[in-house]
């Protein structure tokens, strides 16, 4: 699996590494993203990754039944909620006399509520939890102004419940860090366990609205040797903040440091310019275009698989 150079005729084929259904060449690059609250380092980016063609007998993996809020899901949710929007209010959506046991019905009611918020240009992050009795409820974070009475009317019409103060909990966010930790509470909390009688639970969290995708303030890409000084500066800043050394997880690691914002983006931008690194457009949609600008062209599958044409 990788590590040898194979010749097809007189044209050498580059080194490759097979990971899952992808073939990744040796021209991997490292990417540093500075977001609103976090700095992310990805050392396993390959613009030359090519998906293997599937045979007619091969089928994609089917997702199993969701039983709890896993640790990896919590980390993704916490990263999303930290770097997406400027949250202002916390909303709790509850059920009264009706206790649904089907996730499709619950998500249909929630979708009606979040679409109403999206039409008002409001971003909403939602998290599904369960009480001790097995009754579902939602925690929402929103970034816009909205009337509590309108929220109550909309949620009551979506669920068919009788309007009452027990259906809605609406409060401004005073401490954002505590609220984000509360919404994305530990994965072993009893409220994150799906009751056995609840069917078709689906996803336990999601985000909708205009600001649902985290937009980086700074994106720097380059070879591992070129961008190593930038990564070293980030690790030293994290060690100074935490008061303990940062453990390196190897060459193909993907780390997120809880440091970000303009205070982190501006010094890294100046330091990257001093090193001669090119600063890319801070947009996820332009990442592949920027990689091609650096000189990384995506080869065909036949050029990267040594078994073809040998």
Backbone bond lengths (Angstrom), bond angles and torsions (degrees), N, CA, C in turn:
res aa  C-N    CA-C-N  psi(-1)  N-CA   C-N-CA  omega(-1)  CA-C   N-CA-C  phi
1 X - - - 1.465 - - 1.521 109.60 -
2 X 1.280 117.82 88.11 1.452 120.72 173.52 1.516 111.49 78.28
3 X 1.349 114.76 165.28 1.443 120.19 174.30 1.504 114.02 98.60
4 X 1.327 120.69 -4.44 1.451 123.29 178.70 1.508 108.78 -124.18
5 X 1.339 114.93 149.33 1.456 120.57 178.84 1.515 108.41 -101.35
6 X 1.296 116.64 121.41 1.459 122.51 -175.28 1.509 108.15 -110.44
7 X 1.306 116.45 137.28 1.453 121.35 179.89 1.516 109.60 -103.22
8 X 1.319 115.44 135.23 1.453 121.87 174.18 1.521 107.00 -115.82
9 X 1.328 116.51 98.35 1.452 120.36 -172.23 1.513 109.26 74.47
10 X 1.348 116.34 -122.54 1.462 121.34 178.21 1.520 112.52 -106.64
11 X 1.341 118.18 -2.33 1.460 122.07 -178.14 1.511 109.82 -99.06
12 X 1.333 118.14 115.37 1.480 119.12 179.59 1.516 111.01 -71.99
13 X 1.305 114.92 144.99 1.461 121.69 176.48 1.521 108.16 -100.79
14 X 1.312 119.73 132.25 1.464 121.13 -174.81 1.515 112.27 -67.34
15 X 1.335 114.25 166.22 1.452 120.35 174.78 1.525 109.62 -58.49
16 X 1.310 116.46 150.39 1.446 119.84 -179.55 1.517 109.38 -143.73
17 X 1.317 115.21 160.88 1.455 122.60 177.10 1.512 107.57 -136.93
18 X 1.319 117.70 123.50 1.460 121.88 -179.13 1.511 109.06 -91.94
19 X 1.329 117.35 117.85 1.456 123.52 177.48 1.522 107.50 -125.17
20 X 1.327 116.64 107.73 1.462 120.00 -179.80 1.511 110.57 64.22
21 X 1.340 115.74 -122.65 1.461 120.85 -179.69 1.522 111.47 -99.68
22 X 1.357 118.13 15.18 1.446 121.29 -177.52 1.525 110.48 -115.54
23 X 1.324 115.92 152.14 1.451 123.00 169.21 1.520 107.10 -113.76
24 X 1.323 117.13 123.18 1.453 121.18 -175.84 1.520 108.39 -116.80
25 X 1.318 118.28 127.51 1.452 122.28 -179.25 1.519 109.74 -79.92
26 X 1.324 115.63 175.43 1.453 120.70 -176.65 1.522 112.42 -76.10
27 X 1.324 119.43 -6.75 1.451 122.43 -176.30 1.531 111.01 -86.54
28 X 1.325 117.79 44.13 1.453 120.89 177.77 1.520 110.69 -69.32
29 X 1.304 116.17 151.01 1.451 121.62 -179.19 1.524 109.00 -126.73
30 X 1.318 115.75 161.25 1.452 122.83 178.11 1.525 109.06 -107.00
31 X 1.313 116.12 138.57 1.455 121.31 -178.45 1.524 109.13 -122.63
32 X 1.326 116.53 135.30 1.454 123.88 175.50 1.519 107.95 -117.12
33 X 1.329 116.08 120.92 1.457 122.27 178.19 1.523 109.29 -116.40
34 X 1.315 116.37 127.55 1.457 122.31 174.41 1.520 107.52 -106.98
35 X 1.330 115.86 117.17 1.450 121.11 -178.56 1.523 110.40 -109.22
36 X 1.318 115.77 -165.02 1.453 120.93 -173.85 1.520 111.91 -63.83
37 X 1.323 118.11 -42.38 1.464 121.90 -177.03 1.526 113.52 -127.33
38 X 1.322 118.20 -12.26 1.456 121.16 -175.62 1.519 110.22 -129.85
39 X 1.332 114.86 158.46 1.459 123.29 170.74 1.517 107.90 -120.45
40 X 1.320 116.30 126.79 1.463 121.43 -173.48 1.522 110.26 -117.39
41 X 1.334 115.65 134.77 1.463 122.49 178.28 1.518 108.34 -120.06
42 X 1.306 116.48 123.24 1.458 122.45 177.93 1.511 108.42 -119.56
43 X 1.334 115.79 113.54 1.461 120.97 -178.13 1.520 112.62 -99.72
44 X 1.309 118.44 16.43 1.466 120.48 -175.50 1.526 109.97 -130.23
45 X 1.323 117.18 38.80 1.459 121.38 178.33 1.517 108.64 -92.44
46 X 1.308 116.78 131.32 1.454 121.57 176.97 1.515 108.75 -134.16
47 X 1.327 118.16 107.88 1.462 118.81 176.18 1.513 113.17 -68.24
48 X 1.352 117.50 -12.31 1.452 120.92 179.92 1.521 113.00 -98.19
49 X 1.339 117.35 14.19 1.462 119.93 179.43 1.523 109.83 -69.21
50 X 1.301 116.07 131.73 1.465 121.93 -177.53 1.519 107.94 -126.02
51 X 1.308 117.67 130.55 1.455 121.25 179.26 1.523 110.33 -74.62
52 X 1.322 114.98 137.69 1.459 119.85 176.88 1.526 110.31 -68.78
53 X 1.315 118.85 137.73 1.465 119.14 175.61 1.519 111.18 -70.06
54 X 1.326 117.37 134.53 1.458 121.73 -178.77 1.522 110.74 -82.50
55 X 1.315 114.57 144.39 1.451 119.95 172.61 1.528 108.80 -81.40
56 X 1.327 119.39 161.68 1.473 120.38 -179.35 1.524 113.62 -59.50
57 X 1.345 118.43 -25.63 1.460 120.32 -177.90 1.524 112.88 -82.18
58 X 1.335 116.99 -19.08 1.453 119.74 -177.25 1.522 110.77 -77.55
59 X 1.318 116.45 140.32 1.447 122.92 177.19 1.520 109.32 -129.46
60 X 1.336 115.62 152.18 1.445 120.38 178.11 1.513 112.08 -70.69
61 X 1.327 115.63 155.66 1.457 120.09 -179.89 1.525 110.25 -70.43
62 X 1.319 116.68 139.37 1.456 122.03 178.42 1.521 109.56 -93.34
63 X 1.309 115.78 136.81 1.452 120.44 -179.30 1.518 109.71 -75.88
64 X 1.325 115.93 133.84 1.448 120.25 179.52 1.512 112.53 -78.05
65 X 1.291 115.81 179.60 1.456 122.03 -179.12 1.530 109.76 -72.69
66 X 1.327 116.72 131.73 1.459 121.62 179.61 1.521 108.77 -76.53
67 X 1.327 116.31 126.14 1.462 121.12 -177.48 1.519 113.17 -111.33
68 X 1.346 117.57 -22.73 1.456 120.07 -177.67 1.516 109.23 -162.38
69 X 1.308 115.11 171.58 1.454 123.96 176.13 1.521 107.54 -84.74
70 X 1.328 117.87 100.65 1.451 122.03 -172.02 1.528 111.01 -73.84
71 X 1.318 114.89 167.53 1.462 120.52 -179.73 1.516 111.40 -66.17
72 X 1.335 118.02 -43.46 1.460 120.84 179.42 1.519 111.69 -65.99
73 X 1.338 117.20 -37.39 1.455 120.45 176.94 1.521 110.95 -65.53
74 X 1.327 116.88 -38.09 1.464 120.16 177.48 1.517 111.18 -64.03
75 X 1.333 118.43 -40.55 1.457 120.98 179.63 1.521 111.19 -65.39
76 X 1.337 117.55 -39.62 1.463 120.01 177.55 1.518 111.31 -67.22
77 X 1.333 117.26 -40.44 1.456 120.63 179.04 1.520 111.13 -65.72
78 X 1.325 117.18 -41.62 1.457 120.59 -179.34 1.522 110.93 -67.31
79 X 1.334 117.20 -38.48 1.466 120.24 176.97 1.523 110.93 -65.06
80 X 1.337 117.74 -39.38 1.457 121.23 179.83 1.517 111.53 -67.02
81 X 1.315 116.88 -45.53 1.458 119.86 -175.91 1.530 111.06 -72.54
82 X 1.317 118.49 -23.36 1.460 121.19 179.21 1.523 112.54 -78.21
83 X 1.333 117.95 -27.36 1.460 120.73 -169.64 1.520 114.74 -119.69
84 X 1.314 119.09 8.09 1.463 119.50 -175.54 1.528 112.38 -95.78
85 X 1.322 118.62 -72.48 1.462 122.30 -171.92 1.527 110.46 -122.25
86 X 1.337 115.19 172.63 1.462 122.21 175.18 1.533 107.61 -95.67
87 X 1.311 116.11 97.49 1.459 120.95 -173.11 1.530 111.10 -75.03
88 X 1.329 114.87 137.17 1.469 121.10 -176.86 1.531 113.06 -118.76
89 X 1.345 117.04 -36.22 1.464 119.99 -174.79 1.516 109.91 -132.48
90 X 1.331 114.75 151.78 1.467 122.84 173.43 1.517 108.79 -113.55
91 X 1.337 115.35 133.56 1.466 121.94 -177.49 1.520 108.38 -123.23
92 X 1.307 116.61 135.63 1.456 122.62 171.99 1.515 110.13 -112.76
93 X 1.314 116.58 123.66 1.463 122.41 179.84 1.523 108.47 -107.64
94 X 1.322 116.77 118.57 1.462 121.97 -175.69 1.523 110.37 -119.00
95 X 1.336 114.29 169.21 1.461 122.41 174.36 1.529 108.07 -112.70
96 X 1.336 115.52 149.09 1.455 121.05 179.95 1.515 111.64 -102.67
97 X 1.334 115.66 -100.84 1.462 120.28 -178.62 1.519 112.70 -76.91
98 X 1.330 117.10 -21.03 1.472 121.32 -177.99 1.528 108.71 -93.75
99 X 1.328 115.81 132.63 1.467 121.55 176.59 1.520 108.58 -124.10
100 X 1.339 118.94 91.78 1.470 120.14 -179.17 1.525 111.40 -71.37
101 X 1.298 116.08 146.79 1.469 122.26 178.58 1.525 111.98 -121.72
102 X 1.329 117.30 12.57 1.465 121.99 179.56 1.524 108.14 -122.34
103 X 1.331 115.72 124.49 1.447 119.82 -178.64 1.512 113.67 -65.68
104 X 1.325 117.82 -28.57 1.467 119.56 179.26 1.523 111.27 -65.53
105 X 1.319 117.34 -38.99 1.459 120.46 177.83 1.520 110.22 -67.34
106 X 1.325 116.75 -43.21 1.463 120.84 -179.05 1.524 110.88 -63.82
107 X 1.334 117.78 -43.68 1.456 120.77 -179.26 1.524 111.28 -70.14
108 X 1.329 117.85 -30.41 1.456 119.49 176.42 1.529 110.69 -66.52
109 X 1.314 116.54 -40.42 1.467 120.15 177.27 1.526 111.09 -67.73
110 X 1.326 116.79 -40.88 1.458 119.88 178.04 1.524 111.17 -65.89
111 X 1.322 117.36 -38.55 1.458 120.88 179.98 1.523 111.04 -63.21
112 X 1.304 117.51 -38.50 1.457 120.45 176.28 1.526 111.46 -62.38
113 X 1.326 116.33 -36.44 1.464 120.96 -179.53 1.534 111.39 -73.73
114 X 1.327 117.68 -43.36 1.470 120.32 -178.31 1.523 111.85 -72.59
115 X 1.334 118.34 -30.92 1.460 120.09 174.70 1.518 110.99 -64.05
116 X 1.323 116.31 -38.15 1.462 120.33 177.10 1.527 110.76 -62.92
117 X 1.343 117.11 -37.47 1.460 120.41 176.17 1.525 111.47 -70.50
118 X 1.342 117.50 -38.25 1.469 120.38 -179.04 1.519 111.33 -65.35
119 X 1.328 117.58 -34.90 1.468 119.83 177.69 1.520 111.34 -66.01
120 X 1.309 117.45 -21.27 1.466 122.17 175.48 1.524 112.00 -94.07
121 X 1.335 117.36 13.56 1.471 123.38 179.27 1.527 111.56 61.44
122 X 1.327 116.09 39.98 1.462 122.01 179.55 1.521 109.09 -115.00
123 X 1.319 116.79 128.97 1.461 122.76 176.48 1.520 109.17 -88.26
124 X 1.321 116.23 136.25 1.467 121.21 -177.33 1.526 109.37 -131.45
125 X 1.318 116.26 127.27 1.465 122.83 170.68 1.521 107.63 -103.50
126 X 1.342 117.41 127.55 1.455 120.69 -176.63 1.530 110.71 -122.44
127 X 1.307 114.86 151.04 1.466 123.18 179.29 1.530 108.60 -139.06
128 X 1.312 116.44 127.16 1.460 122.94 -179.92 1.523 109.59 -91.87
129 X 1.352 116.55 130.39 1.459 122.68 177.14 1.522 109.46 -136.51
130 X 1.340 115.10 171.48 1.463 120.62 -175.88 1.526 109.19 -132.94
131 X 1.330 114.90 140.55 1.468 120.91 176.06 1.536 109.37 -79.18
132 X 1.331 116.07 176.61 1.456 120.29 177.17 1.522 111.76 -64.13
133 X 1.340 116.23 -30.21 1.460 119.94 178.41 1.523 113.28 -77.55
134 X 1.339 117.69 -5.56 1.459 121.56 -177.81 1.511 114.08 91.30
135 X 1.326 118.98 2.18 1.463 122.11 -179.36 1.525 109.70 -79.35
136 X 1.337 118.05 129.56 1.475 119.93 -179.19 1.526 111.81 -77.80
137 X 1.313 115.73 155.34 1.460 122.46 172.05 1.527 107.83 -153.89
138 X 1.319 116.20 162.19 1.458 122.30 -176.11 1.521 110.29 -120.44
139 X 1.339 114.13 144.69 1.461 122.41 167.52 1.523 107.20 -110.96
140 X 1.334 116.82 129.93 1.454 122.32 179.93 1.523 110.15 -124.53
141 X 1.336 114.96 144.87 1.460 123.11 169.51 1.516 107.41 -119.28
142 X 1.333 117.64 128.91 1.455 121.81 -179.27 1.525 109.23 -124.63
143 X 1.338 115.35 158.15 1.466 121.12 -176.46 1.518 113.13 -114.82
144 X 1.328 118.25 13.87 1.461 121.06 -178.16 1.517 112.43 -131.69
145 X 1.316 114.80 171.61 1.459 121.99 178.94 1.523 109.87 -86.92
146 X 1.333 116.12 134.87 1.455 121.26 179.20 1.526 108.28 -154.55
147 X 1.317 115.70 151.11 1.461 120.81 -178.48 1.525 109.88 -83.97
148 X 1.333 116.19 137.11 1.462 120.89 -179.30 1.524 111.74 -64.86
149 X 1.338 117.63 -36.10 1.462 120.25 179.51 1.523 111.24 -64.73
150 X 1.324 117.14 -37.95 1.469 120.23 177.56 1.524 111.27 -67.05
151 X 1.331 116.53 -37.85 1.462 119.75 176.60 1.527 111.45 -61.52
152 X 1.312 116.56 -42.05 1.463 120.88 -179.81 1.520 111.46 -64.32
153 X 1.330 116.86 -43.28 1.471 120.58 -179.89 1.522 110.48 -64.89
154 X 1.329 117.10 -42.24 1.467 120.55 -177.51 1.526 111.67 -67.86
155 X 1.347 117.88 -42.64 1.460 120.00 -179.43 1.530 111.10 -69.93
156 X 1.326 117.37 -36.17 1.461 120.33 177.94 1.520 111.09 -66.45
157 X 1.332 117.28 -39.06 1.467 119.84 178.16 1.520 111.61 -70.50
158 X 1.334 117.87 -30.92 1.462 120.50 179.79 1.519 111.86 -73.50
159 X 1.328 117.45 -34.87 1.469 121.18 -177.47 1.517 113.63 -96.63
160 X 1.328 118.38 -16.51 1.461 120.82 -175.80 1.512 113.81 79.21
161 X 1.322 117.03 15.00 1.457 121.62 179.19 1.533 110.87 -83.07
162 X 1.313 115.20 161.99 1.464 121.56 172.98 1.517 108.17 -79.84
163 X 1.318 116.98 132.47 1.452 120.95 -176.88 1.525 110.89 -60.65
164 X 1.327 114.35 135.85 1.461 120.93 179.00 1.511 110.21 -169.02
165 X 1.323 117.87 158.10 1.471 120.27 -178.34 1.522 113.92 -66.01
166 X 1.336 117.89 -15.74 1.456 120.50 -178.91 1.528 112.29 -75.10
167 X 1.336 118.07 -13.92 1.464 120.95 -177.42 1.524 112.93 -81.30
168 X 1.312 117.67 -27.74 1.456 121.98 -172.40 1.523 110.20 -127.71
169 X 1.323 115.01 134.21 1.468 121.78 167.75 1.517 106.94 -119.55
170 X 1.331 117.24 119.90 1.457 122.53 -174.21 1.523 108.63 -130.69
171 X 1.335 116.84 123.88 1.459 120.46 -177.47 1.522 109.58 -153.79
172 X 1.334 117.87 144.54 1.472 120.09 174.41 1.523 110.88 -71.24
173 X 1.323 115.25 155.19 1.467 121.28 -178.72 1.519 108.64 -92.20
174 X 1.328 116.26 117.80 1.460 121.96 177.90 1.526 111.33 -90.34
175 X 1.321 116.99 -49.50 1.460 122.51 179.20 1.526 107.63 -114.31
176 X 1.330 116.46 104.20 1.459 120.30 -174.03 1.521 112.37 -67.47
177 X 1.321 118.01 -39.71 1.464 120.63 -178.76 1.528 111.34 -63.76
178 X 1.325 116.76 -42.53 1.464 119.55 178.39 1.521 111.42 -66.83
179 X 1.329 117.07 -37.68 1.468 119.81 -179.70 1.524 110.96 -67.47
180 X 1.335 117.95 -40.89 1.461 120.18 178.85 1.523 110.98 -65.31
181 X 1.318 116.96 -38.98 1.462 119.66 177.57 1.527 111.46 -68.22
182 X 1.331 116.49 -33.41 1.465 119.38 179.36 1.526 111.31 -70.74
183 X 1.323 116.85 -43.63 1.459 119.79 -179.82 1.531 110.27 -65.22
184 X 1.339 116.93 -43.09 1.468 121.48 177.96 1.525 108.91 -98.41
185 X 1.327 116.46 54.52 1.458 120.78 -176.18 1.518 111.15 -65.07
186 X 1.312 116.51 168.51 1.456 122.37 -172.84 1.522 111.52 -53.74
187 X 1.330 115.21 145.35 1.458 121.61 -174.66 1.524 112.19 -66.86
188 X 1.348 118.19 -20.86 1.456 119.73 -179.55 1.527 112.42 -91.03
189 X 1.333 118.79 8.48 1.454 121.84 176.53 1.531 110.29 -66.46
190 X 1.336 119.56 140.99 1.474 120.72 179.90 1.529 113.34 -59.93
191 X 1.336 117.95 -26.66 1.455 120.23 179.52 1.524 112.85 -72.22
192 X 1.333 117.81 -13.18 1.462 121.56 178.46 1.520 112.92 -94.45
193 X 1.321 117.83 1.55 1.461 121.61 177.53 1.521 109.41 -92.56
194 X 1.322 116.56 130.91 1.462 121.72 -179.03 1.527 109.13 -81.68
195 X 1.350 119.45 125.30 1.470 120.68 177.95 1.528 111.70 -61.55
196 X 1.318 115.03 150.72 1.473 119.18 -175.84 1.524 111.63 -66.84
197 X 1.324 118.86 -25.86 1.469 120.18 -178.88 1.521 112.80 -84.76
198 X 1.353 117.59 -6.20 1.466 120.99 -179.29 1.523 108.59 -88.39
199 X 1.345 116.75 123.87 1.456 122.31 -175.07 1.526 110.47 -107.85
200 X 1.356 115.19 155.27 1.469 122.37 173.28 1.526 111.45 51.98
201 X 1.326 115.78 52.81 1.459 119.08 -174.70 1.524 111.87 -69.05
202 X 1.337 117.97 -37.48 1.457 120.14 -179.33 1.524 111.88 68.93
203 X 1.319 115.80 -146.85 1.457 120.80 -179.22 1.520 111.08 -73.57
204 X 1.333 115.35 148.84 1.459 120.68 179.07 1.524 112.52 -98.67
205 X 1.307 118.54 -7.64 1.459 121.17 176.50 1.523 109.44 -154.30
206 X 1.309 115.37 161.58 1.452 120.97 179.83 1.518 110.06 -171.75
207 X 1.317 115.34 174.68 1.463 121.71 -179.77 1.518 108.65 -145.87
208 X 1.333 116.56 141.98 1.457 122.36 -179.13 1.515 108.80 -143.13
209 X 1.324 115.57 155.92 1.447 119.67 178.97 1.512 112.50 121.35
210 X 1.317 117.79 178.81 1.472 120.90 -175.50 1.519 114.43 -68.72
211 X 1.331 119.15 -28.69 1.471 122.58 -177.22 1.524 111.90 -107.34
212 X 1.324 116.84 35.50 1.463 119.83 -175.16 1.526 113.15 -77.76
213 X 1.336 118.50 -21.56 1.458 120.77 -178.12 1.523 109.72 -100.99
214 X 1.330 117.62 125.46 1.467 119.49 176.08 1.521 111.04 -63.72
215 X 1.316 116.93 128.85 1.462 123.22 -179.86 1.520 108.44 -106.83
216 X 1.334 118.78 119.73 1.466 120.17 -178.44 1.522 111.93 -70.55
217 X 1.318 115.33 147.23 1.459 121.09 175.49 1.523 111.65 -82.08
218 X 1.320 115.88 -26.09 1.464 121.17 -178.59 1.515 109.06 -150.19
219 X 1.336 116.63 135.69 1.458 122.49 176.42 1.527 107.78 -131.83
220 X 1.331 116.15 122.11 1.462 122.31 178.28 1.515 107.64 -125.10
221 X 1.332 116.23 130.79 1.456 121.59 179.73 1.518 109.48 -128.79
222 X 1.320 115.31 150.28 1.452 120.62 177.37 1.511 110.77 178.22
223 X 1.311 115.99 176.99 1.450 120.57 175.77 1.529 109.95 -66.19
224 X 1.325 116.70 160.92 1.466 121.49 -177.04 1.526 111.80 -58.24
225 X 1.317 116.69 -42.20 1.467 119.65 -179.43 1.521 111.67 -70.77
226 X 1.322 117.96 -32.30 1.461 121.01 -178.46 1.526 112.55 -72.63
227 X 1.329 116.19 -37.86 1.460 120.30 -173.01 1.527 112.33 -97.74
228 X 1.334 117.22 1.08 1.465 120.85 -179.46 1.523 113.23 -58.27
229 X 1.352 120.86 -40.18 1.477 118.87 177.85 1.524 113.45 -62.28
230 X 1.338 117.68 -34.52 1.462 120.60 178.16 1.526 110.51 -67.16
231 X 1.331 116.78 -42.84 1.463 121.01 178.25 1.532 110.36 -63.83
232 X 1.332 116.88 -36.51 1.460 120.66 179.65 1.533 110.96 -65.34
233 X 1.326 117.05 -39.18 1.464 120.45 178.21 1.524 110.72 -64.11
234 X 1.336 117.57 -40.27 1.465 120.98 179.45 1.522 110.57 -65.46
235 X 1.334 118.06 -42.53 1.452 120.92 179.81 1.527 111.51 -64.50
236 X 1.339 117.13 -39.12 1.463 119.86 179.25 1.526 110.99 -67.50
237 X 1.342 116.72 -37.19 1.463 119.30 177.21 1.526 111.02 -65.76
238 X 1.330 116.69 -37.94 1.462 120.52 178.20 1.531 110.63 -68.29
239 X 1.323 117.13 -40.35 1.461 120.48 178.94 1.527 110.98 -65.13
240 X 1.337 116.88 -37.71 1.458 119.86 178.18 1.524 111.43 -67.73
241 X 1.335 116.37 -34.45 1.462 120.07 179.48 1.525 111.77 -75.45
242 X 1.330 116.58 -40.98 1.464 120.65 -176.77 1.517 112.67 -84.72
243 X 1.332 117.89 -24.82 1.450 120.89 -177.72 1.508 114.20 78.18
244 X 1.333 117.35 16.56 1.462 121.90 179.78 1.524 108.12 -147.92
245 X 1.341 118.28 155.10 1.466 120.56 -179.18 1.520 112.05 -68.26
246 X 1.336 115.27 149.74 1.459 122.42 178.30 1.509 108.71 -94.23
247 X 1.319 116.71 128.37 1.457 122.03 -179.40 1.519 109.86 -80.28
248 X 1.336 116.22 127.82 1.453 121.12 177.36 1.520 108.89 -83.65
249 X 1.339 116.39 131.65 1.461 121.02 -175.12 1.518 113.21 -98.03
250 X 1.325 118.42 13.66 1.446 119.65 175.39 1.518 112.20 106.09
251 X 1.329 114.74 -177.79 1.458 121.08 -175.06 1.521 111.50 -70.43
252 X 1.329 118.26 -41.63 1.458 121.64 -175.54 1.528 110.31 -97.18
253 X 1.319 117.49 47.13 1.458 121.01 -177.65 1.521 110.44 -95.91
254 X 1.305 114.53 162.11 1.463 122.69 178.09 1.525 106.18 -136.78
255 X 1.316 116.43 103.60 1.458 121.24 -172.82 1.509 110.81 -116.25
256 X 1.338 115.45 148.66 1.455 122.78 174.51 1.522 108.28 -126.39
257 X 1.315 115.75 123.76 1.460 121.93 178.34 1.524 108.63 -105.65
258 X 1.318 116.56 136.32 1.464 121.49 -177.40 1.522 110.08 -81.92
259 X 1.319 114.99 61.23 1.459 123.85 174.83 1.517 107.38 -144.69
260 X 1.305 117.49 133.30 1.451 119.72 -178.74 1.512 111.17 -167.75
261 X 1.332 115.69 -163.41 1.443 120.73 179.69 1.520 112.46 89.83
262 X 1.329 115.84 -177.99 1.453 121.41 -179.30 1.523 111.93 -64.59
263 X 1.336 117.54 -31.55 1.466 120.32 179.67 1.521 111.94 -64.06
264 X 1.334 117.23 -22.80 1.459 121.70 177.58 1.527 111.05 -97.80
265 X 1.335 117.38 -33.23 1.461 120.78 -174.98 1.523 112.21 -73.38
266 X 1.331 118.00 -41.46 1.465 120.31 -176.22 1.523 113.01 -65.53
267 X 1.347 120.58 -47.86 1.481 118.11 177.62 1.526 112.82 -63.51
268 X 1.335 117.84 -38.44 1.461 119.57 179.75 1.523 111.27 -67.47
269 X 1.330 117.06 -34.90 1.463 119.90 177.97 1.529 111.17 -64.72
270 X 1.331 117.04 -43.69 1.466 120.24 178.71 1.525 110.82 -66.07
271 X 1.329 117.14 -40.51 1.461 120.50 -179.54 1.525 110.94 -68.06
272 X 1.334 117.35 -36.45 1.470 120.62 178.15 1.518 110.78 -67.27
273 X 1.324 117.66 -36.68 1.461 120.32 176.90 1.528 110.88 -66.73
274 X 1.322 116.97 -36.81 1.462 120.03 177.07 1.523 111.26 -63.43
275 X 1.339 116.72 -35.91 1.469 121.24 179.74 1.521 112.60 -79.92
276 X 1.328 117.24 -9.00 1.459 120.34 -178.51 1.507 114.28 84.31
277 X 1.325 117.92 14.52 1.457 121.06 177.73 1.515 110.34 -80.53
278 X 1.303 116.33 145.38 1.459 120.88 -179.78 1.523 109.81 -89.34
279 X 1.322 115.79 128.11 1.455 121.83 178.69 1.520 108.27 -88.76
280 X 1.330 116.10 125.72 1.453 121.59 -174.19 1.518 111.22 -89.28
281 X 1.311 114.98 168.18 1.454 120.26 175.34 1.516 109.61 -64.63
282 X 1.322 116.84 134.53 1.471 121.59 -178.30 1.513 110.21 -80.42
283 X 1.323 116.71 66.33 1.456 121.47 179.63 1.512 108.50 -149.54
284 X 1.331 117.29 131.09 1.455 121.03 -178.40 1.523 111.39 -65.75
285 X 1.336 117.38 -32.26 1.459 120.32 -177.06 1.525 111.43 -69.65
286 X 1.348 118.46 -21.80 1.452 121.41 -176.57 1.521 112.42 -99.99
287 X 1.329 117.67 7.79 1.456 120.48 -174.88 1.527 111.42 -64.86
288 X 1.335 117.68 -48.16 1.462 120.43 -178.89 1.518 111.41 -64.27
289 X 1.336 116.66 -37.14 1.453 120.26 177.87 1.529 110.48 -65.02
290 X 1.327 115.67 -39.07 1.460 119.51 179.13 1.520 111.34 -69.25
291 X 1.323 117.60 -34.69 1.464 120.16 177.34 1.523 110.85 -64.71
292 X 1.333 116.44 -41.23 1.461 119.15 177.31 1.519 111.16 -65.11
293 X 1.343 116.22 -30.61 1.456 120.24 178.09 1.515 111.39 -66.06
294 X 1.330 117.43 -29.56 1.449 121.88 178.11 1.527 112.78 -76.62
295 X 1.312 117.59 -5.87 1.449 120.93 177.41 1.501 114.80 104.32
296 X 1.352 118.24 9.85 1.455 121.46 179.28 1.527 108.57 -96.29
297 X 1.291 116.32 109.22 1.459 121.17 179.47 1.515 109.22 -102.70
298 X 1.314 116.01 137.28 1.459 121.36 -177.84 1.528 109.80 -77.90
299 X 1.340 118.64 117.08 1.462 120.23 -179.44 1.519 111.03 -81.19
300 X 1.306 115.09 170.84 1.448 119.74 176.77 1.522 109.42 -78.78
301 X 1.328 115.70 167.28 1.461 120.00 -178.10 1.519 111.30 -65.45
302 X 1.328 117.28 -34.72 1.459 120.68 -178.45 1.525 111.83 -67.56
303 X 1.356 117.67 -25.59 1.452 120.06 -179.55 1.518 112.67 -79.02
304 X 1.333 118.28 -19.01 1.451 120.26 -175.66 1.513 114.04 -106.95
305 X 1.315 119.31 -13.73 1.464 121.89 -178.43 1.514 108.99 -100.00
306 X 1.335 118.68 113.52 1.452 120.53 -179.93 1.514 114.64 -64.40
307 X 1.340 117.75 -18.87 1.458 120.31 -178.03 1.517 112.25 -77.73
308 X 1.338 117.86 -12.78 1.456 121.54 -178.83 1.527 108.89 -95.88
309 X 1.288 115.93 124.24 1.440 121.47 177.28 1.519 114.48 81.45
310 X 1.336 117.35 6.59 1.466 119.90 -179.82 1.507 110.35 -90.43
